[in-house]
Amino acid sequence: MELKRYQTRALDALRTFLSAAKVKSPALAYADAIAGADLGNYALGGYTPVEGLEAVPYCCLRLPTGGGKTLLASHAIKVAADAYLDRARVPVIWLVPSNTIQAQTLDALKQPRHPYRVALEEAFDGAVAVFDISERRQIRPQDFLEKTVVVVATYQAFRVEDTSNRNVYADDENLEDHFRDARRGEGLDVVNDGPRCGEIALSFANVLHRQRPLMILDEAHNFMTGLSGGTKARLNPSAIVELTATPKPGSNVIAVATAMELKAEDMIKMPVHLSQHGSWQQAVAHAVQNRAWLARIAANDPAGIRPIALYQAMPAAEGNEATVEVLKAHLIEQERIPEEAIVVATGDQRGLDGVNLFDPACRIEHVITVQALKEGWDCSYAYVFCSLASIRSSGAVEQLLGRVLRMPFATRRASEELNRAYAHVSEISFAAAANGLMDRLTEMGFDDRSAREAILEMPPSFDLEGGDIGPLYRVPEPVKLTVNERPDTSDWSMAARQALRMADDGEGKVLAVIDAHASDEVKREIGKAMEAIAPGAAEAVERNIVQTEAAKSPAVRGVPFAVPQLEIEVQGELDLAYPESFVDLAGWDLLAHDAELPGFSMTEQPDSYEFDIRGDRLVYSHMATTLELALDGATNWDEAALARFLDRQTRQAHTGQATYLEYCRRVVVGLVQDQGMALAALVRGKYALKRAVLARVAELRTLTAKQGVQLFLGGVGVPANPVGALHHFDPNRYDARNPYQGGFRFRKHYYSAIGDLKSQGEEFECAQAIDRLDAVKHWVRNVDRTYGAYRLPTSGNFFYPDFIAELHDGRQLIVEYKGPTDPDAAEKNNIGLKAEETSGGRLLFLMAVKRDADGRGVTEQILHKIGAGV
């Protein structure tokens, strides 16, 4: 399964953190990993070490519900193996919060064709073994030598301080083989009583302690706060990686994914169409109708989607009417649903056990639960959520709502109705329902703006004959508030009094409607004044303002926005320009370069080996390296064997295997014969050598690419007849990572949200300058490394210009704001100007600065570039 961009970014951050932690303290490594990253409130404070494991690197990857944490965790194991652990096979202790999650994780990791298992198999050449914690006696010492061993457990298995109550700490003779070479002084627990008192405990906790496993925490952040430092130290992890939607303070977050990113990558259904009903019976009736309407639409979808409605019944307690039994009877008797289409999944009734809801033969269309599905249950066919309890109650609600947000097959559907989720709740008013739903979304990891924009009011009924019911158009209704009495407006402003219309609703109450055309300030004044008699009025106004702004955006109106792309011709083939294109243009021949490793050296200490790689010092203990040699059977290495190891561990897709193996052989021969390093020492430090080779080949590639860039700038490879390839901004998908939350209101942004823009600073001022120009038709904040972002190649990678604007005369303007310390600014400027030169007058490129050599500010620089003159 191909990783999404936000998942790749998270793994890149993990790689940066662990690579730095190999040669620095975890605190300094954390600073490296978050440098330049916008983590929002998660970046507050510095690194927080784990009590009792202060030297162990600990970090957190934050993904909202539906972000694919388990898949990311599977890939994280390989990243940790390469960047930090320096072991061919990796021991892993994978902790989850509940037995349900444990069972599901185990099922996925043990299933041969499941994407999670495939990720591990591909990473470790098929040498993978997965065990339930209850199967620990089946693990042989040889398994740790030959395979990546993954043990899945709940964190409760290690939680109790009294170790006599936990089998993982018990002395177990079945594990004796793991301790044949164990010695006192390794920090292992000992037996406290009985005939073996004082001896090393043959416990699974001690097995883990000796193996120094990678610890994966899947939503198990309570493990960090619920255990004492001594308990965590008993497990002796080499590194700790947490994945969660709700990080705790001190989690050391290094990567954050937002709901907007998940939406842009088709991971979740958005927006959520919300319908408020006066009774639970009405909520159920509309949920049934909603599901039937979706089923009719889904019948034409080639994926064979079967929409499912998920009901949260009230718990069986005094005073609760819509219990599981009552609801099921209501569905059968009143809504005429066949009993075989209904399943109950609660603590007592486990109707989903062994059921494959994705099976085309499955007839289940309605699932009733209370809170048994709040963790672990996952069926992306769930489209309709019906809560008969209050949506304002936290706990199970956000987890159940998360079930209907997952997108089937993580692929956008042709029918827009199938790209959205639907919620029916029993609340007094829509405002109360929407406020409660917004609270649940923010608890699931949505920012306030995304949550407001995501909640749309559902129309009162569905046309099952296929007529247009109008829920898909994002023009919001005016704010409507039902109150018991008319408010006193005597101290309101004249504009506010004129913007509010009131009338009796025919049921003894008053319906108040705020004029949709009133200014935002007037709407806020009314909302604030009405809050006392209509709780939720102020939030309803804020939601209306956000959605009104969204409805006006060029993207929602379907205005096209396309920008010329840079093309290049290499060996007679015309294509879009990539960083690799410059390498090919210059001609790549690895064997044409020397096989030296500048900066690589080794020093042998009494109890360790130290390797220097361009200033990074890697230290390996004699014991660890001797164990590693035993693990991989490397007792009789020669130069050829070490070269083959390097070839396997560092192989490059761009270089033929025979050529690359020869390069690795030359590296080894050069170090042994020319520099006099002992082959045995190089074998012990083979992972340090691996790092040096990877770094050197990457350096040679970059040098070659720089030569290619110079050739291209000089005219080599510039196409005589470009085809005029265009980059199209998708009006339906924009990844507004870390959305702008400032007070200044931009009026020309192409999308309703603006991604990755702070409310102050030089880039913010540049955005203001673009937005204010009469010549600009619309513009977009180009969020780097996200879906649909515009990019230009450099010798090292792509760069993503900060702003792309379309002018009223049809030209496109690219503005890259030059920061004070951008070492690649000159190359970016040259590439951008070459893109302008080859666009046939359709593209303009500006490297903007706060004030240029002629004393011009950003606005004047832009006007000069577009020919408006200043």
N, C-alpha and C positions, 0 to 999 in steps of 0.2 A: 504494500500500500504506500503510495507516494505521500510524503510528508507535506503538510501545509506550510506556508511561509512563516507563520508565527511559531510553528513547532521547530522549524529549522533554525529560526532566530534563537529560540530557547536553548537548543542544543549547542549552538555556537557560543552562547554566553556560558553554558556549562563547561564547554571545552576550554574557553579562556580562563575561567575560574580555576579549574583543576590543573591545567597546565601551569598556571602561575603558582598554584599551591605546591607544586612539585619543587619549586626553588625558592619560595617565599613563605612567609607566615600566612595563615588563612585570612587575617585582616587585610594584609597588603594585596593578596590575591583577590579578595572581594572588591577592593577599591579599583583594581584593574578591570574586573568583570563589569562593573556598573558605570565605568567612565564613559560619558557621552550618552548613556541610556536614560530614557525618560521613564522612570518607574513610578511617577506620581507620589502618593503618600507612602508607598512602600519603600521609598529611598530614605525616609527619615531615620536619622541615627546611623551609627557605624556598624561594624561587624560585631555580632554577639556570639561568643564561643559557647560550646556545649560544656556544661559543668562536668568536670571529670575527664573531658576529652578535648581540652583546650587546643591541642595541636592537630586535631582532626578537622579537615575542611567540611563545613556544613553549609548548604545553600538550599534555596527554595525556588521552584519554578511555579509561578502562579498562572493558572488557566481557569476561566469560568466553566461552569457546568456545561458539559457537551463538547469540551475542547480536546478530548482524546488523551487524557492523562496516562492511561495504561499503555497505549501505543508509544507515547513519548518516553515512558519509563523503560520500555523494552529497548528503545534505541539509546537511552542514556547509559545503559550498561556497557555498550561498546565504546561510547565516548569516554567513560571513566576508565575502561581497560586501557585505551590508547593514551589518554592524556595524563593519567595519574598512577594507576595500579601497576603498570609494567609487568603484567602477567599474561601469558597466552590464554589461560583459562581462568575465569573469575568466579570466586564464591560470592553469592548474593543472598542476603536475608531481606525478603520483600514483605513489609508489614502493611496490613490493611485494617480498617476500623471495625469490621464486623464479620461474622461467620458467613453472611450472605455474599459479601464482596470477596471474601476468601475463596468460597466455592466457585464463584464466577471467574475470578482471576486464574485459579488453577485450571478450570475447564478450558479457558482460552489458551493458556500457556502450554497445556499438554496436547491440545488439538493440532494435528500435523499441518493443516492448511490455514489455520487461523493467522491473520496478519501479525498478531503479537508474537506467536511462535515463529513465523517466517522471519520476522525481524531478527530474532535471536539466532536462528539457524544460519541465516546469511552472514551474520556478524562473526560467528565462531565456527564456520565451516561444518555445521551440523553437529558439532560436539557439545550438546546441551542436554542437561538432565534437570527435570523439574520435580520437586517433592512437596507434599503437604508436610507441615511440621509434625504431624502424627506419623509420618513415614520416615522419620529421621534415622531409625535403626537400619533402614535399608541402604543408607548411604555408606559406601565403602571408602576407605582412604584413597583408593585408586581412582574413584570418581573425581575427587578434587584434582588429581594429577592429569586426568585425561579430558575432563569436560568442564564447561561452565555450569556450575551447580546453583540452581535457584531454589531456595526454600521459602515457601509462602506461609505466613502465619498472621494471626491477629496480634495487635500490640498488647492485648490483655494477657497473652501467653507469657509475657516477660514482665508484667507490671507489678505483681505483688512483691513487696520487699521481703517478706518471709519466704525465702526460697524453698522451704520444705513443702510449700503448697503448690509448687510449679514443677512439673515433670522435667522441664528443660534444664533445671538446675540439679536434678536428682543424680546420684551416683548410679551408673547403669553399666553393668559388665558387658552388655551387648556392644558398647562403644569402645571397648578396650583397645581394638586395633588402631584407633586414631591416636593413641598415646604411647606407642612403642618407643619413640625417641624423645618423649617429653621429659623436661627437666624442671626441677624446682627453681624458682626464681624467674619464671616466665610470666608471673602475674596471674597464675591460674588459681581458681578456688580449690580449697582442700576439704576433705571430709571432716566434719566437726565431732563425730562420735562413732561408736561401734568399733569393730575389729580393724577397720582401715582408717581410723582417726589419724589425721595429720597427713595422709596420703593425698596425692592429686585426685580430685573428683573426676570420675569418668562420666562427665555430664555433657549434654549437647551444648550448653552455654560455653563450656571449656573448649569444645570442638570449634565453635565459632571464634572464640578468643584466639586460638592458634592459627586459624585461617585468615583472620583479619578481613572479614567480608565487606563488600560494598553494601550499604544499607539503603534500601529504597523505602520511602514512607509515602504511601498512597492515601492521602486524606487522613493520615494518622498523626497529625500534629500534636494531639494530646499525649502521644508517646514522649515527646520532648519535654512537656511540662508535667506529666504525670509520674515520671520516674525520677528517682534520685540520681545524682551524678555517679554514685558508686554502682548502681544497677546498670546504667548505660556503659560504664567502663568495663563491666564484666564481659560484654559482648565484643569489645575491642574492634569496632568497625574501622576500616581504613578511610572511608569517606561516607558522608551522609547526604542523600539527595531527597528532598521532599517535593511532592507535587500535590497542589491543593488549590481550591477555588477561594479559600478563606484563610490566608496566612495569619498566624498569630504574631504579635510583636516579638521581635528578635529572631524571626525566621530566616533572615539574610536573603531576601528576595533578590534574584539577579536577572529575572526575565518576567515580563508581565504581558499577557495577552488580554485583549479587550473583547467585549461582546461585538463591537463593530468589526473586529478582525474575523471572528467566527462567522458573522453574517456574510462578510465579503468572500470567505472561503466556502460558503455553502454548508457550514457545519450545523447551523441552527435555523429554524423556521422563524422568520421575523417579517412584519411585526406581529404582535398578539392582538387579535380582535376580541374585545371584551364585551360581554353582554351581562347586564345586571338585571335580576329578576326579583319580584316581590315575594316569591315563595319557592321552596325547594322543588315543588311539583313543576312549576313553570321553568325552572332552570333545567330540570331533567328533560322536559318536553322539547325545549329548544336545543339541548345537546343532542338528543336523538335525531331531530330534524337536521341539525348541522352535519352530523356524521353521514346521514343519508345523502345529503346534497354533495358532500365531498366524494362519497362513493360513486355517485353518478359521474362526476368529473374524472375520478381516478380510473374509471373503466376504460378510458381512452388513453391512459398512460402506458407506454410499452413496458414499464418496469413491473407492472402487476401489483401496484400498491393497494392494500386493503385498509382504509382508514379505520382507526380504532378510537372509541371514546373511553376515557378513563374517569371514573367517578370516585370521589372521596366521600364516603358515607360518614355519618356521625358515629362515634363510639357508643356501644351499648351501655348507656347510663341513664339514670332517671331524668326525665324531662327531654331527652333526645328523641325526636320523632323519626328522622330519616336514617334509621340504622340499616345495616347490611341486608337483613332479612326483609325489611319493609321496602327498601329500594329495589331489591331483586323482584319482589312480588309486583311492585308498581311497573317495572319495565315489562314484565310478562303480561300482566292483566290490563294495564291502561295503555301502554305504548305498543302492545302487540309484538314484542320482540320474542323470537323463538328461544326457548330455554337453552338450546345448544349453542346459541350465539353469545351467551353470557357466561362469564367465569368469575368466581369469587376468590380473591387472594388476600387472606388475612393471616393472623398468627395461628388461628384454629383451622381455617379452610385454605388449603394450599392447591387451589385449582390450576395453577400455572406450572406446577412441578412437572417436568418432562414434556412440556408443550412447546413446540416450535411455532411461534406466531408468524414466522416468515414463510412457513410451508403453504404453498398455494392451496392445498387441500384443507387447511385450517379454516374453520367457520366462525371463530371467535371475533366478535365486533365490539363487545362491551366488557370492560373489566371493572369490577367493583373492589375497592380496598378501603382501609381506614388509614393505616400508615405503614403496612407491611412492605409496601413498594418504595418507601422513601429512600432506600439505599439499594443499589445493585441492579434493580430491574431496568431493563433497557430494551425497548422496542420502538424504533423510529417510525413505525406505522401509527403510533399514538398521535393523533392530531387534535382531539377535542378533550379539554380538561373541564370537568364539572365538579365544583366544590360545594357540597351541601353544608359544610361547616363554614365558619367565618374565614374569608380570605385574609383577614387581618391577623389571624393567629399564626405565629411563626412556628418553626419546627418542620412538620411533615409537608406543609404546603409548598415551600420553595423546591423541595426535592421532588414532589409529585409533579409540579409544574415543569420542572426540568425534563421530565419524561416526554412531554409533548413538544419540547423545543428541538429535539434532535432531528436533523434532516435525513430522510431516507437516502441511503447510499452516498451521503455527503455530495449530492449532485443537484444542481438547480433543475426544477421541473419546468416543462414548457407551459403548463397551466399555472398562472400566478397563484391561484387559490391553494395549490399544493405546496407553495413555498412559505405558507403562513401558518400560525398556530391559532387556536380558538379556545377561549375560556368563558365558561358560564358560571356565575356565582350568585348566591342568594344574599343580597345586601339591601340596605334601606334605600341607597341612592347610587347612581353611577359614580359620583365623586368619591364616595366612601369606598366603592369597589376598586376604582382606579388607583386611589391612594394606597389601598392595601396591596394591590398587585404590584405597584411601583416599589413598595417596601420589599416585597419578596424578590423582585428582580435585582434590586441593589444588593440584597443579601447574597444573591447568586453571583455577584461580580459585575453587574452592569453599572456604568456611571449614570449620574442623575439625568443628563441630557438624553442618553441613549434609551433609558427607561421611559422617559416622558414621550419620546418620539415613537417608541415601540408599541404603546398602548392606544389602540384605535377603538372607537365605539362601534359595536355591531349593530346592523340594522335589525328591525324587529322580527323579520321572517325571511325564509329562504324559498326561492322559487324552484321547486324540484323538477319543473319542466324545462329548466335551462335558461330562463329569462335572466336579465341583468338585475341583480339585487343591490348593486352599487357599493359593496364593502371594500373594493380594491382601490378606490380613488382616494387620495390622501388630502382631500379638501375637508378640513375639520368643521364639524358643526359648531355653532356658537355655544358658549358656556351657558348651561341651563341649571338652575338651582331651585329646588323645591323647599320652601320654608313655611313655618307655621303662621307667620304674620309678616306684614309688610315692614321693611326696615325704615327707620327714621333717617331720612336723607337730608335733613336741614343743614348739617354742617359739611355736606359733600361739595365738591367743586361743581360748577355749572356743567362742565363737560361730562362728569361722572353721572350726574342726574339725568342728562339727556341720553346717555348710552345704556341706561337700564330700563327695560320694559317689564311691567308686572301685570299679571292677570290671575284671577281665581282659576284653579285647575279643575274645578267641578267636584272635588272630593274634600272640600273644606280647607284646602291649603292654597298657597300662593306660588305660582310659577314665575321665577325671575330669569330673564334672558339678557345676557350682555351683548351689545351690538358687536357683530363680528368685525366691523370696519373701524371700531374705536382704536385709538392708539394703545400701544403696550402700557404706557404710563397710566392711562385712564383705566384699562382693564385691571391693572395691579391695584389701583386705588379702590376699585369696587370690590375686588376679591378680598383685600385686607379688611374693608369695612363690613363685609358680609360674613367673615369668618366666625364671628361670635354666634350668629344664628344659623349658619350653614357650614359646619366644620368640613374642612377640605376645600373650601371655595378658593383660597389663595393658591393651592396646588393645582386645582382645576384650571385656573387662569394661566399658570406657568406652562402647563401642558398644552393649552390652546395656543399660546404664543409660539412655543417651539414647533408645533405641528403646522401652524399657519405659515411660519417662515419656511418650513420644509416644502409646503405645497407650492410656494412661489419659486423654488429653485429651478434653474434651467434644466437640470437633470430630470426632475419630476415632470417637467413640461415636454421632455423628449427632444430637447435641442441638441443636435449633434456637436461633438467636439473632437477634432482629430488633429494630430501634429505630425509633421514629416519626421521620418526616422533616418538615421545615418546608415548608408549602404557602403559596401566595400567589395572590391573584386580581387579574388585570390586565385591564382592558377586558372584564370579564365572563367571562374564561377562567381556570379553575382549573388550576394547574400546580405542580410543585415549584419552590421558590424558588432562583433563580440570581442572581449579581451583576448580570447584565443585567436581571433582573426589576425591580430597584430603579430602574435608569435608565428603563425603560419606565413604571414607576409615576409617576415625576416628570415624564415627558414630555421626549423628546429632540428638540431643534431646534438644529442646529449654527449656522444663520444667525441665531439669536436672540442669539448671543454675538458679541462684537467679534472682529475679525480681527487683533488685535495679537499680537505675539510677544514677551512680556516677557523682557528679558535678552538679546535677540539684537542683536548689533552686529558691525561689520566694521572692521578696520584694515589698510591696505595698507602693507607693508614693502618695502624695496628689492628683495628677491628672493622675497617670499612674501606671502600673504594670511592674516590671522588673523581667525577668527570666534569670538565669545563666545556661548555658549548657557547661560545660567544658571550662569556660573562655569566651564563646561567650555570650554577654549580649543582650537580645531581649527586646524591650520596646513596650508596647501597651498602648494606652490612654484609660481612662475610657469610653470616648464617643465612640471610635471605637469598643471596646469590647462589650459595651452595644448594639450598633447597630448590631454587628455580631450575638449576641444572638437573637435579634429580627428577623434577617434575616432567621435564620434556625429554628426558633420556639423553641429554647432551653431554655424554661423558667422553666421547672421542671425536671432538670437533677438529676440522681442519679449515684452511682458508676457503675452500670451495663450499663447505657446509655453512660457514658464516655468511658467505655471499648469497647462498640460496635463502637463508633466513631473512636477510635484508631485502632480497627480491620479493619474497612473499609478504613481508610486513610493510613495505613502502612502495609497492608496485604502482606505476603511473599509467593511467588510461591512454595518455597521449604518446607513449613510447612503447615500441614493440618489446615483447618479453625477452627475446634474445639479446637485443641491444641493452636493455635495462640490466639484465643479469650480468652482462659483461662490464657495465659501469660499476655495479656493486663489487664485482671481483677486483676491479682496479682500485676501488676505495680500500678494500681490505689489504690487498698486496701493498699499496702505498703506505698504509699505517704500519704494517708489520715489517716490510723490507726496507722502506725508505726512512721511516721515522723510528724504527726500532721498538715499537710497542709489542709487548708479549701477546701472542694470540690468545692464551688462556685468559688474560686480563680483559681483552676485547670481548671474549665470549661472556665473561661475567658481566660486562657492561654493555651487552648487546642492545638493550633498550635505550641507553644513552646514545649509542652509535646510531640506532634507528632514528632518533630525534634529529641528530646531526645531518644524516643523509636527507631526510625529508626537508629540513630547513635549507640545505644547500641546493637541492634540485629546484625548490620553489624560488630561491634567489636567482638561479640561472634562468628560469623561465621568465621571471620579471625583467631581468636584464635584456633578454631576447625580445620581449614584448616592447620594451622602451625603444629598442632599435626599430621595431616594426612601426611604432607610433611616429618616429622621426621620418621614416620612409613614406608613410601615409601623408603626413603633413607636407612633405616635399612633392606630393603628387602621385607616388607609386600606389597603385591599388584604388585610386579615386575613379569611380566608374564614369565613363564617357556618356553613357546613356542609362542613368538610374531609372528604375521603374516607378519611383515616387511612392515608396511604401509609407503607410500611415499608421500611427498609433492612435487607436480610438479609446477615449475614456468611456467606460461602460456606465450609462446613466443609472443602472440598477444596482451597481456594486462599487462602493468606495469604502476603503478601509480607513476610517477616521480614528486611527490609533491615538489615544490620549486626546480626546476632542477639546477644542478651544472652549474656554468657559468664561472669557473676559466680558467686560461691560460694553466695549465698542462693538457696534453692530455692523458687520460687513454686509454689503448689499449686492455684490456681484460674484460671489463665490459660486462655482458651478453646482456644487452639492450643498445640501442644507446644513451639513456638519462640516467643520474644518478640522482636519487632523493634525496632531503633533505641532500645535502652535501655542506658545505661551502668551499670556496677556500683557507682556511687556518685553522690552529688549529690542535689539536691532532688527531681527527677522520680523517681529511684530510690526515695527515701524515700516519696514519694506512692504509688508502685506497691506498696510494702510495706504501707502503711496500708490500701489497698484490699483486698489479698490476705488480710489478717488479720481483716477484719471478718466476723462471723458472718452478717450480713444479706446479704452478697454471695454469689450463687450461682456466677457466673463473670464474668470480665472480659477485655477485650482491649486490648492496647497498639495504639492506632490510628496506624499509620505513615502520615505525610502523603504525599499525591500517589502513592499506590500502588493497585494493583488492590483493589477491594472495601473501601476505607477509607470511613468515615463522614465527612461534611463538612457544614458550614453556610456560607451565603453571607455576605459582607460587601460593603461598597461597592466594594472594590478587587479582591477575589478570593474564593476559598473559604478557610475555615480548617478545620483538622482537629483536633478536640479530642484531648487526649493519651490519655484513657482512657474506655472505655465499659464499664459494668458492668450486669449484670442482677441484680436483687435476688430473694430467695426469694419475695417477695410479688407478683412479676410486673412490677414497675416497672423502668424502665431509668434508670440514673444516668450522666450525662455529666460528666466532670471535666476541666476545662482548667486546667492549672497555670500561673499567671501568673508569668512571669519578671520580674526586676527592671527590665528595660528593654523593655517591650512597648508601643509607642505605640498599638497598635490594641486594647489590652485592654478599654477601655470599650465600644467598639462590639461586640466579640466577646461581652462579658458581656450587653449589651442584646439582641443577636440570640439568644443562648442562652436567656435568660430568656423571650423571646417564644416560642421553640420550646416551652419548658416550659408557658407559659400556654395555648398553642393545642393541646396534646396531649391534653386531656381527662383530666389526672391521670396519664397513663401515663409521662411523661418528667420527669426532674429534671435541672437544670443547675446546676453549681457552678463558679465561678471561684475555685479554691483558691489560697491563698498560704501561705507558710511559717508565718506567724502573723497572724491577722486583727486587726481593731480591738478586738475583745473579748478578745484574748489567747489565742484558741484555736489549737491546732495543726491539722494537716491531718486527723488522725483525728477530732478533735472537730468540725471543720467539716463533715465528711461525715456524722457521726452526727446533727448538728443539722439538716442538709439532709434526711435521710431520715426525720426525726421520731423517731429513737431517743432523742434528748435526752441532753445532758451538762451 
